[in-house]
Amino acid sequence: MNEEFLEQLIQKNLVKHQIESYNRFVEERIQAILNEVGSIEPELPDGEDLVIKIVSVDIRRPKIHEADGSVREITPREARMRDLTYSSEIKVEMTPIFEGVKQDTEEVTIGEIPVMVGSDLCWTSEWDEEEMRANGEDPKDPGGYFLINGAEKTLIAMEELANNKPVYQKDGEEEKCRINSENEGYVQRHVLRRDKDIVNISFANVKKTPAIALVRALGYETDKEIVESIGEEYSSDVYLNLYEVDASNQEEAFEYVANQAGITSDVEERVESILDEYLLPHLGQEPGAREEKAEFLTNMIRNTIALGKGDIEEDDIDHYANKRLNLSGELLEMQFRSVFLGKWGLVARMKYNFQKSAKRGRLPSLQSTIVADTLTKQIMGAMATGNWVGGRTGICQSLERNNRIKTLSHLRNVNSPLSADRQHFEARDLHPTHWGRICPIKTPEGMNIGLRTHLAMSANVSTGMSEMKKNSLKAKLEEVGIDAR
């Protein structure tokens, strides 16, 4: 190592990736989740029309409500000393519209989220070295962690398969294609398997259904359209798949998909919901995206067949181009989304409380219908136990403070979702694409070897693009004649 590199390393914030990820969650993603809901429409007993519009979200810096009723600022040091949680309230502006008449906008508190030390929400982000010392903080502290009941906690970066990217592999005698289709934080996993020449697809409530049935339901009604879209060089394989599906037009394909998904009522409406909302949501969740979904799906069918024929090579799932890291912001977004939009989440509880109060002959205030501690308890509970949505465990851990090197190392920890109980020899091995990204030395011995790793000292984690930037880049590529699909 030369002196210039060492100097740059000392000046560089080695946990900047975690802080930036948290800032994106607070500044952009919470508002985006609220925008997905848009409005809440409780069913009132007298058939009255009530719409509650969600306007905006405001998250202020941490304050504490004392026993005497006073409210004041709280610093990380005080939270440590008093075994408190360093957190901020989430305030949301909502506007009720009753019988078409707009009411006064109300600001309601929907809960609290933990604040990352060193983030834009943290008081320390504006302090210089003298102010840090005056407030009992270490000027060299990197931040990037949370304070839950006075304990320092860190969220461990999770290694996941890259979203919206098909990965083709052989699984014994079968060929399969996997894709995690993501749209605005909502992820739907799809698996295509080619077994005895039939390509089946599984996602959401659709299990092992011939993929051709979905292609026909999406609008490719004739055999000629389907064969040409998949590729005439594989026409014999395509015809085998067509004969497997007892449907010759779109209407019959709807019935076929409904039978496969166990749908017995409201067939058309519920199958349309599957096609629009759950099938390849990254391409869009509106009916206008069906043609693009059909084209994308036939492309996946073609490549799955081609893999079985030996015309293409299988993908290397351990290649780091096929992986992404979920940092603190993405992990908190998963938990927030689950608590806010879940079956018994905040929105569902608010509707229920409105309906219950309306039956008693009165319309309650917005704040009284929100069980604010629902969101707080579930997020803080996950932070305290480390158990996360999706069955993940060990996501949140107590921060190592034995020495500065251990602290920085822990804040740059990376976990694989693979089970330590299974062999996974190839996944545990060093891969050439780890160079400059993953430390080749720092990994525990025993069952977790190769599955618990650390970012290399020189590694930065780049962020994804917003849809606006993606569309701008696509337009520029297409201007010079490059297919940017």
C-alpha positions as CSV (number, residue, x, y, z in Angstrom):
1,M,0.0,0.0,0.0
2,N,1.4,3.5,-0.8
3,E,1.0,6.5,1.5
4,E,-1.5,8.2,-0.7
5,F,-3.9,5.3,-0.6
6,L,-3.6,5.0,3.1
7,E,-4.3,8.7,3.6
8,Q,-7.4,8.4,1.4
9,L,-8.6,5.4,3.4
10,I,-8.2,7.3,6.7
11,Q,-10.2,10.2,5.4
12,K,-12.9,8.0,3.8
13,N,-16.0,7.2,5.8
14,L,-16.0,3.4,5.7
15,V,-19.7,3.2,6.6
16,K,-20.9,5.9,4.2
17,H,-22.8,3.3,2.2
18,Q,-25.0,2.4,5.2
19,I,-25.6,6.1,6.1
20,E,-26.5,7.0,2.5
21,S,-28.9,4.0,2.3
22,Y,-30.6,5.1,5.5
23,N,-30.9,8.7,4.2
24,R,-32.6,7.5,1.0
25,F,-35.1,5.5,3.1
26,V,-36.0,8.5,5.2
27,E,-36.0,11.1,2.4
28,E,-37.5,9.1,-0.5
29,R,-38.7,5.6,0.2
30,I,-41.2,6.3,3.1
31,Q,-43.0,8.9,1.0
32,A,-43.0,6.5,-2.0
33,I,-44.7,3.8,0.1
34,L,-47.3,6.3,1.3
35,N,-47.8,7.3,-2.4
36,E,-48.5,3.7,-3.3
37,V,-51.5,3.8,-0.9
38,G,-52.5,7.3,-2.0
39,S,-55.8,7.2,-0.1
40,I,-57.7,5.2,2.4
41,E,-61.4,4.5,1.9
42,P,-63.2,3.0,4.9
43,E,-66.6,1.5,4.4
44,L,-69.2,3.4,6.4
45,P,-72.4,1.7,7.5
46,D,-74.8,4.2,6.0
47,G,-73.1,4.1,2.6
48,E,-71.6,7.5,3.1
49,D,-68.5,8.3,1.0
50,L,-65.3,9.0,2.9
51,V,-61.8,9.2,1.3
52,I,-58.7,10.0,3.3
53,K,-56.0,11.4,1.1
54,I,-52.4,10.9,2.2
55,V,-50.6,14.2,1.4
56,S,-47.0,14.1,2.7
57,V,-44.7,12.8,5.4
58,D,-42.5,14.8,7.8
59,I,-39.8,13.2,9.9
60,R,-38.1,15.5,12.4
61,R,-34.9,15.1,14.4
62,P,-35.1,13.0,17.7
63,K,-36.8,14.5,20.7
64,I,-37.8,13.1,24.0
65,H,-41.1,13.5,25.9
66,E,-40.3,13.9,29.5
67,A,-42.5,12.8,32.4
68,D,-43.4,16.4,33.2
69,G,-44.8,16.9,29.7
70,S,-41.9,18.8,28.3
71,V,-40.4,18.0,24.9
72,R,-36.8,18.6,24.1
73,E,-33.9,17.4,21.9
74,I,-32.1,14.2,22.7
75,T,-28.5,13.4,21.7
76,P,-27.0,9.9,21.1
77,R,-24.9,10.3,24.3
78,E,-28.1,10.8,26.4
79,A,-29.8,7.9,24.8
80,R,-26.8,5.7,25.7
81,M,-26.6,7.0,29.3
82,R,-30.4,6.7,30.0
83,D,-31.0,3.4,28.1
84,L,-33.4,5.1,25.7
85,T,-34.1,4.5,22.0
86,Y,-32.8,7.2,19.7
87,S,-35.8,7.6,17.4
88,S,-38.0,10.1,15.5
89,E,-41.7,10.4,15.1
90,I,-43.2,10.0,11.6
91,K,-45.9,12.6,11.1
92,V,-48.2,12.3,8.1
93,E,-50.6,15.0,6.7
94,M,-54.0,13.5,5.7
95,T,-57.0,15.2,4.2
96,P,-60.5,13.7,4.7
97,I,-63.0,14.1,1.9
98,F,-66.5,13.4,3.2
99,E,-69.3,13.2,0.7
100,G,-67.1,15.0,-1.8
101,V,-66.4,17.9,0.6
102,K,-62.8,18.5,1.5
103,Q,-62.2,18.8,5.2
104,D,-59.3,20.4,7.1
105,T,-55.9,18.7,6.7
106,E,-54.7,16.9,9.9
107,E,-51.2,16.0,10.9
108,V,-51.1,12.6,12.6
109,T,-48.3,10.6,14.1
110,I,-48.2,7.0,12.7
111,G,-45.3,5.8,14.9
112,E,-41.5,6.1,15.4
113,I,-38.5,4.9,13.5
114,P,-34.9,4.4,14.9
115,V,-32.5,7.1,13.8
116,M,-29.1,6.1,12.5
117,V,-26.2,7.9,14.3
118,G,-24.4,10.1,11.7
119,S,-27.4,10.2,9.3
120,D,-29.0,13.4,8.1
121,L,-31.7,13.0,10.8
122,C,-29.1,12.8,13.6
123,W,-28.1,15.9,15.5
124,T,-24.4,15.0,15.2
125,S,-24.5,15.4,11.3
126,E,-24.3,19.2,11.8
127,W,-21.7,19.3,14.5
128,D,-18.0,20.0,14.0
129,E,-15.2,18.4,16.1
130,E,-15.5,20.9,19.0
131,E,-19.3,20.5,19.2
132,M,-18.9,16.7,19.1
133,R,-16.5,16.8,22.1
134,A,-18.7,19.3,24.0
135,N,-21.7,17.0,23.6
136,G,-19.7,13.9,24.8
137,E,-19.4,12.3,21.3
138,D,-16.3,10.9,19.7
139,P,-15.3,13.0,16.7
140,K,-13.8,9.9,15.1
141,D,-16.9,7.8,15.5
142,P,-18.0,6.6,12.1
143,G,-21.8,6.4,12.9
144,G,-23.8,4.0,10.8
145,Y,-25.5,2.3,13.8
146,F,-28.6,2.7,16.0
147,L,-29.4,3.0,19.7
148,I,-32.2,0.7,20.9
149,N,-32.9,0.9,24.6
150,G,-29.4,2.3,25.1
151,A,-27.7,-0.6,23.2
152,E,-25.7,0.0,20.0
153,K,-27.2,-2.0,17.1
154,T,-26.1,-2.5,13.5
155,L,-28.0,-3.8,10.5
156,I,-26.0,-6.4,8.6
157,A,-25.9,-6.0,4.8
158,M,-27.7,-8.9,3.2
159,E,-26.5,-10.5,-0.1
160,E,-29.4,-11.2,-2.4
161,L,-30.0,-12.2,-6.0
162,A,-30.1,-9.2,-8.3
163,N,-33.6,-8.0,-8.9
164,N,-35.2,-7.9,-12.4
165,K,-32.5,-10.1,-13.9
166,P,-33.2,-13.7,-15.2
167,V,-30.7,-16.2,-14.0
168,Y,-30.6,-19.5,-16.0
169,Q,-29.3,-22.7,-14.3
170,K,-29.3,-26.5,-14.5
171,D,-30.8,-28.3,-11.5
172,G,-30.0,-32.0,-12.0
173,E,-32.0,-33.0,-15.1
174,E,-34.1,-29.9,-15.1
175,E,-33.4,-26.4,-16.4
176,K,-34.7,-23.4,-14.5
177,C,-34.8,-19.7,-14.7
178,R,-35.1,-17.5,-11.6
179,I,-36.0,-13.8,-11.5
180,N,-36.9,-11.6,-8.5
181,S,-39.2,-9.0,-10.1
182,E,-39.2,-5.8,-8.1
183,N,-41.3,-2.6,-8.5
184,E,-41.0,0.2,-5.9
185,G,-39.8,-2.1,-3.2
186,Y,-42.4,-4.9,-3.9
187,V,-40.6,-8.1,-4.9
188,Q,-42.2,-11.1,-6.4
189,R,-40.1,-14.2,-7.0
190,H,-40.7,-16.2,-10.2
191,V,-39.2,-19.7,-11.1
192,L,-39.5,-21.3,-14.5
193,R,-38.7,-25.0,-14.7
194,R,-38.3,-27.2,-17.8
195,D,-39.3,-30.7,-16.8
196,K,-39.8,-33.4,-19.5
197,D,-39.9,-30.6,-22.2
198,I,-42.7,-28.7,-20.4
199,V,-41.8,-25.2,-19.1
200,N,-43.8,-24.5,-15.9
201,I,-43.9,-21.2,-13.9
202,S,-44.4,-20.6,-10.2
203,F,-45.1,-17.3,-8.6
204,A,-47.6,-15.9,-6.0
205,N,-50.6,-18.3,-6.0
206,V,-49.7,-19.8,-9.3
207,K,-47.9,-23.1,-8.8
208,K,-46.3,-25.2,-11.6
209,T,-48.5,-23.8,-14.3
210,P,-47.4,-24.2,-18.0
211,A,-45.9,-20.8,-18.9
212,I,-47.5,-20.9,-22.3
213,A,-51.0,-20.6,-20.6
214,L,-49.9,-17.2,-19.2
215,V,-48.5,-16.1,-22.6
216,R,-51.9,-16.8,-24.1
217,A,-53.8,-15.1,-21.3
218,L,-51.6,-12.0,-21.8
219,G,-52.9,-11.7,-25.4
220,Y,-50.9,-14.0,-27.7
221,E,-53.9,-16.0,-28.8
222,T,-52.7,-17.8,-31.9
223,D,-50.2,-20.6,-32.0
224,K,-48.3,-18.8,-34.8
225,E,-47.8,-15.7,-32.6
226,I,-46.5,-17.7,-29.7
227,V,-44.1,-19.8,-31.9
228,E,-42.7,-16.7,-33.6
229,S,-42.2,-14.9,-30.3
230,I,-40.4,-17.8,-28.7
231,G,-38.4,-18.8,-31.8
232,E,-39.2,-21.0,-34.8
233,E,-36.0,-23.0,-34.2
234,Y,-37.7,-24.4,-31.1
235,S,-41.1,-24.9,-32.7
236,S,-41.3,-28.6,-31.9
237,D,-40.7,-27.9,-28.2
238,V,-43.2,-25.0,-28.2
239,Y,-45.9,-27.2,-29.8
240,L,-45.3,-29.8,-27.0
241,N,-46.0,-27.0,-24.5
242,L,-49.1,-25.8,-26.5
243,Y,-50.6,-29.3,-26.5
244,E,-50.1,-29.4,-22.7
245,V,-52.5,-26.4,-22.2
246,D,-56.2,-27.0,-22.8
247,A,-56.8,-23.5,-24.0
248,S,-57.0,-22.2,-27.5
249,N,-57.9,-18.5,-26.9
250,Q,-57.5,-15.9,-24.2
251,E,-60.8,-16.6,-22.5
252,E,-60.0,-20.3,-22.2
253,A,-56.5,-19.4,-21.0
254,F,-58.1,-17.3,-18.2
255,E,-60.1,-20.3,-17.1
256,Y,-57.1,-22.6,-17.2
257,V,-55.0,-20.2,-15.1
258,A,-57.9,-19.8,-12.6
259,N,-58.1,-23.6,-12.2
260,Q,-54.3,-23.9,-11.7
261,A,-54.5,-21.1,-9.0
262,G,-57.6,-22.6,-7.3
263,I,-59.8,-19.6,-8.2
264,T,-63.5,-20.5,-8.3
265,S,-65.2,-17.1,-8.2
266,D,-64.7,-13.7,-10.0
267,V,-62.4,-15.5,-12.4
268,E,-61.8,-12.8,-14.9
269,E,-61.2,-10.1,-12.2
270,R,-58.8,-12.2,-10.1
271,V,-56.8,-13.6,-13.1
272,E,-56.4,-10.0,-14.4
273,S,-55.1,-9.1,-10.9
274,I,-52.5,-12.0,-11.1
275,L,-51.4,-10.9,-14.6
276,D,-51.2,-7.2,-13.7
277,E,-50.1,-7.0,-10.1
278,Y,-48.1,-10.2,-9.5
279,L,-46.6,-11.3,-12.8
280,L,-43.3,-9.5,-13.6
281,P,-44.3,-6.3,-11.7
282,H,-41.0,-4.6,-12.7
283,L,-42.5,-4.2,-16.2
284,G,-45.5,-2.4,-14.8
285,Q,-48.7,-3.2,-12.8
286,E,-51.2,-1.8,-15.3
287,P,-53.0,-3.6,-18.1
288,G,-51.0,-1.6,-20.7
289,A,-47.9,-3.6,-19.7
290,R,-49.3,-7.0,-20.7
291,E,-47.7,-7.0,-24.2
292,E,-44.3,-6.3,-22.8
293,K,-44.8,-9.0,-20.2
294,A,-45.7,-11.5,-22.9
295,E,-42.6,-10.7,-24.8
296,F,-40.4,-10.9,-21.7
297,L,-42.0,-14.2,-20.7
298,T,-41.5,-15.8,-24.1
299,N,-37.9,-14.7,-24.0
300,M,-37.4,-16.5,-20.7
301,I,-39.1,-19.6,-22.1
302,R,-36.8,-19.5,-25.2
303,N,-33.7,-19.3,-23.1
304,T,-34.8,-22.0,-20.7
305,I,-35.4,-24.3,-23.7
306,A,-32.0,-23.2,-25.2
307,L,-30.2,-24.1,-22.0
308,G,-31.7,-27.6,-22.1
309,K,-30.6,-28.0,-25.8
310,G,-27.1,-26.8,-24.9
311,D,-27.4,-23.7,-27.1
312,I,-26.5,-21.3,-24.2
313,E,-24.4,-21.7,-21.1
314,E,-25.9,-21.6,-17.6
315,D,-25.3,-18.4,-15.6
316,D,-22.8,-18.4,-12.7
317,I,-25.0,-17.5,-9.7
318,D,-21.9,-16.8,-7.6
319,H,-20.8,-14.1,-10.0
320,Y,-21.1,-10.8,-8.2
321,A,-22.8,-9.2,-11.2
322,N,-25.8,-11.4,-10.3
323,K,-25.9,-10.2,-6.7
324,R,-26.9,-7.1,-4.9
325,L,-26.6,-5.9,-1.3
326,N,-29.6,-4.9,0.8
327,L,-28.2,-2.2,3.2
328,S,-29.9,-0.6,6.2
329,G,-32.3,1.5,4.2
330,E,-33.6,-1.4,2.1
331,L,-33.9,-3.6,5.2
332,L,-35.9,-0.9,7.1
333,E,-38.0,-0.4,4.0
334,M,-39.0,-4.1,4.0
335,Q,-40.0,-3.9,7.6
336,F,-41.8,-0.6,7.2
337,R,-43.7,-1.8,4.2
338,S,-44.8,-5.0,5.9
339,V,-46.0,-3.2,9.0
340,F,-47.7,-0.4,7.0
341,L,-49.3,-2.4,4.2
342,G,-49.6,-5.9,5.7
343,K,-52.8,-7.8,6.2
344,W,-53.2,-6.5,9.8
345,G,-51.0,-3.5,9.2
346,L,-51.5,0.2,10.0
347,V,-53.8,0.9,7.0
348,A,-56.0,-2.2,7.7
349,R,-56.3,-1.2,11.4
350,M,-57.2,2.3,10.5
351,K,-60.0,1.2,8.2
352,Y,-61.3,-1.2,10.9
353,N,-61.2,1.5,13.7
354,F,-63.1,3.9,11.4
355,Q,-65.8,1.4,10.7
356,K,-66.1,0.4,14.3
357,S,-66.5,4.1,15.4
358,A,-68.9,4.9,12.6
359,K,-71.3,2.1,13.7
360,R,-71.6,4.0,17.0
361,G,-72.9,7.0,15.1
362,R,-69.8,9.2,15.0
363,L,-66.8,9.9,12.8
364,P,-63.6,9.8,14.9
365,S,-60.6,12.1,14.5
366,L,-57.8,10.6,12.2
367,Q,-55.3,10.4,15.1
368,S,-57.7,8.3,17.2
369,T,-58.0,5.7,14.5
370,I,-54.2,5.1,14.2
371,V,-52.7,2.7,16.6
372,A,-49.4,4.6,16.6
373,D,-47.5,2.0,18.7
374,T,-48.2,-0.7,16.1
375,L,-45.5,0.5,13.8
376,T,-43.2,1.5,16.6
377,K,-43.4,-1.8,18.5
378,Q,-42.9,-4.0,15.4
379,I,-39.9,-2.1,14.0
380,M,-38.3,-1.7,17.4
381,G,-39.0,-5.3,18.2
382,A,-37.3,-6.5,15.0
383,M,-34.3,-4.2,15.8
384,A,-34.1,-5.7,19.3
385,T,-34.4,-9.4,18.3
386,G,-32.8,-9.3,14.8
387,N,-35.7,-11.3,13.4
388,W,-36.8,-9.7,10.1
389,V,-39.7,-9.9,7.7
390,G,-39.4,-12.9,5.3
391,G,-38.1,-15.2,8.0
392,R,-34.6,-13.7,8.1
393,T,-32.7,-13.9,11.3
394,G,-29.6,-12.2,12.7
395,I,-30.2,-9.0,10.6
396,C,-29.8,-6.7,13.6
397,Q,-26.8,-7.3,15.9
398,S,-25.2,-5.7,18.9
399,L,-22.3,-3.6,17.7
400,E,-18.7,-4.9,18.4
401,R,-16.9,-2.3,20.5
402,N,-13.8,-4.2,21.6
403,N,-11.6,-1.9,19.4
404,R,-12.0,0.5,16.4
405,I,-11.0,-2.1,13.8
406,K,-13.6,-4.6,15.1
407,T,-16.2,-1.9,15.0
408,L,-15.5,-0.9,11.4
409,S,-15.3,-4.5,10.4
410,H,-18.7,-5.2,11.9
411,L,-20.3,-2.2,10.2
412,R,-19.0,-3.6,6.9
413,N,-20.3,-7.1,7.5
414,V,-22.1,-9.0,4.7
415,N,-24.4,-12.0,5.2
416,S,-25.5,-14.6,2.7
417,P,-29.1,-15.8,2.8
418,L,-28.0,-19.4,2.3
419,S,-28.4,-21.8,5.2
420,A,-25.2,-22.6,7.2
421,D,-26.5,-26.2,7.7
422,R,-26.1,-27.1,4.0
423,Q,-22.8,-27.6,2.2
424,H,-23.0,-24.9,-0.6
425,F,-19.3,-25.5,-1.5
426,E,-19.3,-23.2,-4.5
427,A,-21.1,-20.4,-2.7
428,R,-18.5,-20.6,0.1
429,D,-15.5,-20.4,-2.2
430,L,-13.7,-17.3,-3.2
431,H,-14.9,-16.1,-6.6
432,P,-12.8,-14.0,-9.0
433,T,-15.4,-11.3,-8.9
434,H,-14.8,-10.8,-5.2
435,W,-11.6,-9.0,-6.1
436,G,-11.8,-5.5,-4.6
437,R,-15.3,-6.1,-3.3
438,I,-15.1,-8.8,-0.6
439,C,-12.2,-9.4,1.8
440,P,-10.6,-12.8,0.9
441,I,-9.5,-13.4,4.5
442,K,-12.1,-12.1,7.0
443,T,-14.6,-14.9,7.4
444,P,-15.5,-17.1,10.4
445,E,-14.4,-20.8,10.7
446,G,-16.9,-23.5,10.9
447,M,-20.4,-23.7,9.6
448,N,-20.5,-20.0,8.5
449,I,-17.3,-20.0,6.6
450,G,-17.7,-18.1,3.3
451,L,-21.3,-17.2,4.1
452,R,-20.4,-14.4,6.6
453,T,-18.0,-12.0,4.8
454,H,-16.9,-8.4,4.9
455,L,-16.5,-5.7,2.3
456,A,-13.0,-5.1,1.2
457,M,-11.4,-1.8,2.5
458,S,-11.4,-0.3,-1.0
459,A,-15.0,-1.3,-1.7
460,N,-17.9,1.2,-2.1
461,V,-21.5,0.2,-2.6
462,S,-23.1,2.0,-5.5
463,T,-26.8,2.9,-5.5
464,G,-29.5,2.0,-8.0
465,M,-31.1,4.4,-10.4
466,S,-34.5,6.1,-10.0
467,E,-37.0,5.4,-12.8
468,M,-36.6,8.9,-14.1
469,K,-32.8,8.4,-14.5
470,K,-33.3,4.9,-16.1
471,N,-35.7,6.3,-18.7
472,S,-33.3,9.2,-19.4
473,L,-30.5,6.7,-19.9
474,K,-32.6,4.5,-22.1
475,A,-33.6,7.5,-24.3
476,K,-29.9,8.5,-24.8
477,L,-28.9,4.9,-25.7
478,E,-31.8,4.6,-28.2
479,E,-30.7,7.9,-29.7
480,V,-27.4,6.3,-30.8
481,G,-29.1,3.2,-32.0
482,I,-28.7,0.9,-29.0
483,D,-31.5,-1.4,-27.9
484,A,-31.9,-0.5,-24.2
485,R,-34.5,-3.0,-23.3
